[in-house]
Every structure is written in C-alpha cells, then in structure tokens.
Amino acid sequence: MLTKSVYLLPLLGLLHGHQVSCAELHGFIGTGLEYAPVYSGARQYSVQPGFQAGGTIQGEHWGALTLSSDGVEWDLSPDTPFSASLLVYIDDGRDEVISTPFSHKENNELKGMGDLPDIPMAGVSVSYKMDALALWFRGLAATRTREYGGVPLGRMYKFASGGQFTMFELQNEALSVGSDLTWASSGYQQGHFGVSAQQALTTRFDKYTPGSGLQSGGIYTDLTYRLTDHLIAGLNLRADYLFDKAARSPLVDKRTGYSVGSLIQYSF
C-alpha cells in the first residue's frame, strides 16, 4: 500500500511546464502507516511509515503516462472499459537484519542470509472495468539476472490476477473488497523463500529449493473518505496466504499474514 520515497516531483513539475494544450496533468502526494509482518511469512509484526507521490499526464490520442513511487505505467486506453498498460516498477527486496522505526529492537531471524536487493521488473497489465467490478491481470519479468546466496536466480518472472468490487460509493465515502493471486518462477521463489547451501552454513535454516508455482493469495477491503475536494483518507485491511512451496520454506513461521494500513493523500 505504501512505498519508498521517490524523486519524481521535479520531473512532474517539468512535465507541467511543457504540457501541450490537449494534455491534462494530475498529481498526488500522501503518507501513512502500515502494521504488517516484517517479511512475508514472519511471526513478528511492526509498524512502518510510508510515502506515496506521483502524477499522470493524459493526452487525447496517446493515453495516460503515470510516474509514481510504485514505478512508471503507460495506459494506452484509459477511458475505455478494456485497458492495456506497459509498466515498470521496483520489486522490493529484503534486509537480513530488519529495523523497526518505532522500536529499538531489530529482527535478526534472517541474519546470515544476506540482503536481497530491490530489482526493476517490467511487463504488461490488462484490465476490464464494468460498473462496480474491475478485473485485472499482470505479467512482469526482471530487467536483469541476479544471484543470491551464491545461486544464480536467472531472469525472474511473476504473474498476478485479481478483481475488485465496489460495494458502495456515496458522495464522500466508498467501500470496496477485492482478492488477488500470484504465481512466481523458481528464481523468484528461490530469492524470497529458498535457502542455498551457502546460506545454510551461516544460518539455522536447512537448504531448501522451491520450484515455480502459486506463491500467495490475498483478500482485502478498502475504505476511503473524502475530507475535502483534494484530500482523501483511506484504511486498508488485508489477509495473505502462502501456498505450498512458499509455505514449506524454513523461513516461514506463519503462512497466513494480516496487515492494516492507513493513508492520507492530497491530489492536485
């Protein structure tokens, strides 16, 4: 829900100064807190602050280009029920020692595994919107190969699909529910849930090599409230479930995780 800080506001200002007469520019900036597991499958939870920012420039004939803290998305047909997009975003990695900003304690469960760095992923997204229902599918591939724990992960792939239904939408309030399902390649699974022979020597974990397959599924609900014409507050409740090969990882203490997130966002 919340992501790392970005460096796109000067670029958005540049776009605003050079937009053509037939283009529209919209932007947003927001912050909030999220209470969630410190990593996927962890037993320990923590509160993490987050930041969101971005902007969209939409033309009459070439679609809408969005730059945000999630990445870059080019929606080719934003005003039609069926939409196709090209996108690039940063897939979050994981530190072996995880700091919690509102506590002096550190999580050392993964110490010896080594830091898993963030990596850019690129792909396509298609969606279909009909009244209160939206369905979507997304396919992503890492933009480069990498190694983790002495094991080549190759070019990682991830596919996800889901749907969202708006239960009600009033003048200032809206409530929606949704679900999603994620499949990951063997390299992606190895990076997030595997333990290499090298890592087994420096941790308490046994060697584990998960293959490709369904990684996780989730259900969630979003509640938003419009405070003013430009200011929105939101609350997100989510439950995630790890499947089969991911759940059998020695890194996983609990295959079901829950999160609560809040956000206040200003749009312009």
Phi, psi and chi 1 to 4 in degrees:
 res  aa     phi    psi   chi1   chi2   chi3   chi4
   1 MET       -  -44.4 -178.9  177.0  178.5      -
   2 LEU  -113.9  148.9  -59.9  172.9      -      -
   3 THR  -131.6  178.4   53.5      -      -      -
   4 LYS   -71.7  162.8  -59.2  175.3 -178.8  177.2
   5 SER   -65.8  153.9   60.0      -      -      -
   6 VAL  -129.0  173.7  -68.6      -      -      -
   7 TYR  -126.2   41.9  -52.0   93.9      -      -
   8 LEU  -106.1   -7.1   51.1   85.2      -      -
   9 LEU   -62.6  -42.0  -68.5 -179.0      -      -
  10 PRO   -60.3  -37.1  -24.6   35.8      -      -
  11 LEU   -65.5  -40.0  177.0   58.7      -      -
  12 LEU   -63.7  -38.0  -67.4  176.5      -      -
  13 GLY   -63.4  -38.6      -      -      -      -
  14 LEU   -63.6  -43.8 -178.0   65.0      -      -
  15 LEU   -60.5  -41.1  -71.1  172.9      -      -
  16 HIS   -62.7  -37.1 -174.1  -90.8      -      -
  17 GLY   -74.7  -17.1      -      -      -      -
  18 HIS  -121.6   14.1  -68.4   79.4      -      -
  19 GLN   -68.5  146.8   59.9  179.0  -53.8      -
  20 VAL   -80.9  164.1  -64.8      -      -      -
  21 SER   -63.0  -26.1   59.1      -      -      -
  22 CYS   -93.3    5.6   60.8      -      -      -
  23 ALA  -103.1  150.9      -      -      -      -
  24 GLU  -117.5  141.9  -63.8 -179.7    1.7      -
  25 LEU  -122.9  128.9  178.4   65.7      -      -
  26 HIS  -131.3  147.8  -53.5  -80.0      -      -
  27 GLY  -140.9  168.6      -      -      -      -
  28 PHE  -152.5  156.1   66.9   88.3      -      -
  29 ILE  -147.7  137.8 -175.3  169.0      -      -
  30 GLY  -154.7  165.4      -      -      -      -
  31 THR  -148.2  163.7 -172.4      -      -      -
  32 GLY  -179.6 -169.8      -      -      -      -
  33 LEU  -129.5  150.4  -62.7  172.1      -      -
  34 GLU  -137.3  131.1 -175.3  174.5   41.5      -
  35 TYR  -105.3  115.7  178.8   72.0      -      -
  36 ALA  -157.5  167.4      -      -      -      -
  37 PRO   -58.5  147.5  -23.8   34.3      -      -
  38 VAL   -68.5  -23.6  -67.4      -      -      -
  39 TYR  -155.6  164.9   62.8   88.4      -      -
  40 SER   -62.8  118.7 -176.4      -      -      -
  41 GLY    96.3   -2.0      -      -      -      -
  42 ALA   -75.9  152.8      -      -      -      -
  43 ARG   -86.2  -25.5   72.5  164.1   67.6   91.3
  44 GLN   -85.8  138.2 -177.6 -178.1  -17.3      -
  45 TYR  -111.5  157.8  -77.6   67.0      -      -
  46 SER  -151.2  162.7   70.8      -      -      -
  47 VAL   -98.1  127.0  177.1      -      -      -
  48 GLN  -122.7  133.8  -64.4  -77.7  -13.6      -
  49 PRO   -78.5  157.8   29.7  -34.0      -      -
  50 GLY  -144.6  166.3      -      -      -      -
  51 PHE  -142.8  138.5  172.8   75.0      -      -
  52 GLN  -132.2  141.3  -81.3 -171.2  -22.7      -
  53 ALA  -156.8  153.1      -      -      -      -
  54 GLY   176.2  176.8      -      -      -      -
  55 GLY  -158.1  153.5      -      -      -      -
  56 THR  -127.1  130.5  -61.7      -      -      -
  57 ILE  -114.4  124.4 -178.0  169.7      -      -
  58 GLN  -119.7  128.1 -178.5  170.6  -19.4      -
  59 GLY  -104.2  167.3      -      -      -      -
  60 GLU   -72.3  -30.8 -174.9  176.2   -7.8      -
  61 HIS  -121.4  -15.1  -56.8  -66.2      -      -
  62 TRP  -114.8   11.2   46.5  -93.6      -      -
  63 GLY    89.1 -153.4      -      -      -      -
  64 ALA  -129.3  130.8      -      -      -      -
  65 LEU  -108.5  121.3  178.3   65.7      -      -
  66 THR  -114.9  126.8  -60.5      -      -      -
  67 LEU  -114.6  124.7  -64.2   90.4      -      -
  68 SER  -148.9  178.4   74.4      -      -      -
  69 SER   -68.2  -12.6   46.3      -      -      -
  70 ASP   -84.4  -23.8  -68.1  -36.7      -      -
  71 GLY   143.5 -148.0      -      -      -      -
  72 VAL  -126.6  134.3 -178.7      -      -      -
  73 GLU  -136.8  132.2 -179.4  174.5    0.3      -
  74 TRP  -113.8  104.4 -179.3   17.5      -      -
  75 ASP   -88.2  117.6 -169.5  -23.0      -      -
  76 LEU   -77.8  -24.2  -56.9  175.6      -      -
  77 SER  -145.2   72.6   51.2      -      -      -
  78 PRO   -70.3  -19.5   26.6  -35.0      -      -
  79 ASP  -103.3   16.5  -63.0  -37.5      -      -
  80 THR  -118.1  156.4   61.8      -      -      -
  81 PRO   -58.9  -39.6  -24.1   34.0      -      -
  82 PHE   -98.7  128.7  178.0   81.7      -      -
  83 SER  -133.4  143.1  177.2      -      -      -
  84 ALA  -126.1  137.6      -      -      -      -
  85 SER  -133.8  149.7  -56.7      -      -      -
  86 LEU  -104.1  138.3  -55.5  176.6      -      -
  87 LEU  -146.7  154.3   52.6   94.5      -      -
  88 VAL  -136.2  132.1  177.9      -      -      -
  89 TYR  -148.9  167.0   89.2  110.6      -      -
  90 ILE   -95.1  119.4  -57.9  -61.1      -      -
  91 ASP   -82.7  122.6 -171.6   74.0      -      -
  92 ASP   -65.4  137.9  -70.5  -23.6      -      -
  93 GLY   -90.6 -147.6      -      -      -      -
  94 ARG  -160.5  134.3 -177.8 -174.1   63.0 -151.9
  95 ASP   -85.8  146.6  -65.6  -25.6      -      -
  96 GLU   -72.7  -29.7   66.3  169.4   -3.1      -
  97 VAL  -115.6  117.2  176.8      -      -      -
  98 ILE  -104.8  120.7  -58.9  171.0      -      -
  99 SER   -88.2  145.0  -58.8      -      -      -
 100 THR  -114.8  119.1   53.3      -      -      -
 101 PRO   -63.9  -25.5   19.3  -29.6      -      -
 102 PHE  -103.5   17.0  -61.3  104.5      -      -
 103 SER  -146.9  149.3  170.9      -      -      -
 104 HIS   -81.7   -6.0  -63.2  -64.3      -      -
 105 LYS   -83.5  147.4  -63.4 -179.7 -179.9  179.6
 106 GLU  -115.4  148.1  -66.6 -178.2  -27.1      -
 107 ASN   -90.7  116.6 -176.0  -75.1      -      -
 108 ASN  -109.1   15.7  -64.8  -66.4      -      -
 109 GLU   -58.7  -32.7  -68.1  -70.2  -41.1      -
 110 LEU  -102.7   12.9  -57.5  180.0      -      -
 111 LYS   -60.9  130.0 -169.1  170.7 -175.9  178.4
 112 GLY   102.3  -14.2      -      -      -      -
 113 MET   -77.5  -26.8  -70.5  -71.3  -66.2      -
 114 GLY    88.8  154.1      -      -      -      -
 115 ASP   -74.5  134.9  -66.8  -20.1      -      -
 116 LEU   -96.7  110.8  177.5   66.6      -      -
 117 PRO   -74.9  156.9   25.9  -32.3      -      -
 118 ASP   -62.1  155.7  -60.6  -14.1      -      -
 119 ILE  -146.0  137.9 -171.1  168.2      -      -
 120 PRO   -70.7  141.0  -14.5   28.0      -      -
 121 MET  -128.7  143.9  -60.3 -169.4   80.1      -
 122 ALA  -130.5  150.4      -      -      -      -
 123 GLY   179.0 -154.2      -      -      -      -
 124 VAL  -129.0  154.5  -63.3      -      -      -
 125 SER  -136.6  135.4  176.2      -      -      -
 126 VAL  -125.1  145.2  -66.6      -      -      -
 127 SER  -146.2  157.5   62.6      -      -      -
 128 TYR  -136.0  125.9 -179.3   74.4      -      -
 129 LYS  -116.9  130.7  -60.5  176.0 -177.1  177.7
 130 MET  -141.9  107.2  179.4  179.3   60.7      -
 131 ASP    54.7 -115.9  -61.9  -34.9      -      -
 132 ALA   -91.2   -0.2      -      -      -      -
 133 LEU  -110.1  135.6  179.2   65.1      -      -
 134 ALA  -130.5  132.1      -      -      -      -
 135 LEU  -120.5  145.7  -56.8  173.0      -      -
 136 TRP  -149.9  157.1   57.0  -89.8      -      -
 137 PHE  -141.2  140.7  172.2   82.9      -      -
 138 ARG  -139.3  133.1  176.8  177.4  -66.3  178.9
 139 GLY  -123.9  130.4      -      -      -      -
 140 LEU  -133.9  147.0  -65.4  160.5      -      -
 141 ALA  -132.0  141.8      -      -      -      -
 142 ALA   -63.3  143.0      -      -      -      -
 143 THR   -78.9   -9.0   57.9      -      -      -
 144 ARG  -153.9  163.1   62.5  176.0 -175.6  -92.6
 145 THR   -85.3  160.0   61.1      -      -      -
 146 ARG  -155.4  172.7   69.5  174.8  174.7 -174.9
 147 GLU  -124.5  146.1  177.7 -177.7  -69.9      -
 148 TYR  -146.9  127.4 -178.8   56.0      -      -
 149 GLY    65.0   27.5      -      -      -      -
 150 GLY    80.0    6.0      -      -      -      -
 151 VAL  -113.5  125.4  174.5      -      -      -
 152 PRO   -66.9  127.4  -15.6   29.0      -      -
 153 LEU   -92.8  -10.1  -57.5 -178.5      -      -
 154 GLY    67.6 -161.2      -      -      -      -
 155 ARG   -91.5  109.9 -168.0  173.2  -61.0  -82.4
 156 MET   -78.8  148.1  -57.4  176.3  -59.4      -
 157 TYR  -129.0  149.3  -60.6   91.0      -      -
 158 LYS  -146.8  133.5 -174.0  166.2   68.8  169.2
 159 PHE  -126.2  137.6  -60.6   92.8      -      -
 160 ALA  -140.8  148.3      -      -      -      -
 161 SER  -143.4  158.4   63.0      -      -      -
 162 GLY  -175.4 -176.7      -      -      -      -
 163 GLY  -150.7  156.8      -      -      -      -
 164 GLN  -140.3  137.8  180.0  169.9  -61.6      -
 165 PHE  -124.9  125.3  179.6   74.1      -      -
 166 THR   -84.4  111.7  -58.6      -      -      -
 167 MET   -72.8  -41.4  -60.6 -176.2   68.3      -
 168 PHE  -155.8  152.3   67.1   82.0      -      -
 169 GLU  -143.2  108.5 -174.3  171.2    6.6      -
 170 LEU  -101.5 -167.0  -54.4  177.5      -      -
 171 GLN   -63.2  -40.1 -177.3  176.7   -1.6      -
 172 ASN  -122.6  -11.2  -65.9  -44.3      -      -
 173 GLU  -122.0  149.8  -53.9   90.9    8.9      -
 174 ALA  -148.6  141.1      -      -      -      -
 175 LEU  -130.4  127.6  177.3   67.1      -      -
 176 SER  -133.5  155.1   60.8      -      -      -
 177 VAL  -128.1  154.4  -65.2      -      -      -
 178 GLY  -160.4  172.7      -      -      -      -
 179 SER  -150.0  158.8   64.3      -      -      -
 180 ASP  -151.7  161.5   49.5   62.4      -      -
 181 LEU  -139.4  135.8 -165.1   64.4      -      -
 182 THR  -126.1  131.4  -60.3      -      -      -
 183 TRP  -111.7  140.2  179.8   96.4      -      -
 184 ALA  -133.3  148.6      -      -      -      -
 185 SER   -71.9  168.5   66.3      -      -      -
 186 SER   -62.8  -36.4   57.1      -      -      -
 187 GLY   -65.5  -41.0      -      -      -      -
 188 TYR   -65.4  -43.0 -166.7   95.7      -      -
 189 GLN   -61.9  -42.0  -64.3  -92.9   70.0      -
 190 GLN   -61.9  -41.6  179.4   66.3   34.1      -
 191 GLY   -63.9  -39.4      -      -      -      -
 192 HIS   -96.7  -25.3  -72.5  -92.8      -      -
 193 PHE  -131.5   -6.4  -63.1  100.2      -      -
 194 GLY   -87.1  163.0      -      -      -      -
 195 VAL  -131.9  117.2 -179.4      -      -      -
 196 SER   -80.4  168.5   68.6      -      -      -
 197 ALA   -60.5  -37.8      -      -      -      -
 198 GLN   -65.2  -42.6  175.5 -178.8  -51.4      -
 199 GLN   -70.0  -32.3  -68.6  167.7  -33.0      -
 200 ALA   -64.3  -26.6      -      -      -      -
 201 LEU   -76.3  -22.1  -66.1  174.7      -      -
 202 THR  -111.9    5.0   56.5      -      -      -
 203 THR  -135.0 -179.2   66.0      -      -      -
 204 ARG   -89.8    2.5   60.0 -177.3  177.4   84.9
 205 PHE   -91.7  146.1  -55.3  118.0      -      -
 206 ASP   -79.8  155.1  -65.5  -30.9      -      -
 207 LYS   -60.1  135.7 -178.3  175.7 -179.5  -71.4
 208 TYR  -148.4  130.3 -179.1   66.6      -      -
 209 THR  -125.3   97.0  -54.2      -      -      -
 210 PRO   -78.5  147.5   29.0  -32.4      -      -
 211 GLY   -93.1 -176.0      -      -      -      -
 212 SER   -71.1  157.0   60.0      -      -      -
 213 GLY   157.1 -174.9      -      -      -      -
 214 LEU   -61.0  128.5  -74.5  176.7      -      -
 215 GLN   -97.4  -49.4 -177.5 -174.3   86.9      -
 216 SER  -157.5  161.2   63.3      -      -      -
 217 GLY  -137.2  151.6      -      -      -      -
 218 GLY  -145.7  154.0      -      -      -      -
 219 ILE  -128.1  149.8   56.6  173.5      -      -
 220 TYR  -155.7  165.6   62.9   88.6      -      -
 221 THR  -137.8  140.9 -178.4      -      -      -
 222 ASP  -120.9  130.4  -76.1  -40.6      -      -
 223 LEU  -119.6  124.4  175.1   64.9      -      -
 224 THR  -123.4  147.4   57.6      -      -      -
 225 TYR  -136.8  125.9 -176.8   80.1      -      -
 226 ARG   -85.6  112.5 -177.7  174.8  -62.3  -82.5
 227 LEU   -79.8  -42.2  -59.4  171.0      -      -
 228 THR  -141.4 -175.6   69.9      -      -      -
 229 ASP   -63.0  -23.8  -71.3  -18.1      -      -
 230 HIS  -118.5   -5.0  -62.1  -79.1      -      -
 231 LEU  -121.4  126.9 -166.5   63.1      -      -
 232 ILE  -127.0  138.6  -67.3  176.2      -      -
 233 ALA  -110.8  143.8      -      -      -      -
 234 GLY  -139.4  153.3      -      -      -      -
 235 LEU  -134.5  132.2  179.4   67.9      -      -
 236 ASN  -125.2  129.6  172.3  -87.5      -      -
 237 LEU  -117.1  132.6  -53.6  175.7      -      -
 238 ARG  -144.4  145.3 -177.9  176.9  175.5   91.0
 239 ALA  -127.6  132.1      -      -      -      -
 240 ASP  -120.4  146.0  -75.5  -70.5      -      -
 241 TYR  -129.9  126.4 -177.6   82.9      -      -
 242 LEU   -88.8  134.0  -65.3  174.9      -      -
 243 PHE   -93.8  152.1  -68.5  109.3      -      -
 244 ASP    28.3 -100.5 -165.0   23.7      -      -
 245 LYS   -65.1  -38.2  -63.0  168.7 -175.3  176.4
 246 ALA   -67.0  -42.4      -      -      -      -
 247 ALA   -67.2  -27.0      -      -      -      -
 248 ARG   -82.3   -3.1  -68.2 -155.9  -58.7  -95.2
 249 SER   -62.7  139.8  167.8      -      -      -
 250 PRO   -65.6  -14.1   20.9  -31.5      -      -
 251 LEU   -76.2  -17.8  -52.7 -179.9      -      -
 252 VAL   -93.9  121.6  171.9      -      -      -
 253 ASP   -93.3  -36.3  -63.9  -45.1      -      -
 254 LYS  -136.7  126.1  -67.3 -174.2  175.8 -177.9
 255 ARG   -80.4  -13.0   66.9 -171.6  -54.4  167.0
 256 THR  -112.8  128.4  -56.9      -      -      -
 257 GLY  -128.6  153.0      -      -      -      -
 258 TYR  -127.8  150.9  -55.2   93.5      -      -
 259 SER  -144.4  151.7   63.3      -      -      -
 260 VAL  -131.1  125.7 -179.9      -      -      -
 261 GLY  -128.1  147.5      -      -      -      -
 262 SER  -126.7  152.8   63.3      -      -      -
 263 LEU  -152.9  138.5  174.8   70.1      -      -
 264 ILE  -123.4  128.4 -173.5  163.4      -      -
 265 GLN  -133.8  135.8  179.1  175.2  -70.4      -
 266 TYR  -108.9  128.7  178.0   79.0      -      -
 267 SER  -114.8  151.0   58.6      -      -      -
 268 PHE  -147.6      -   51.7   91.3      -      -
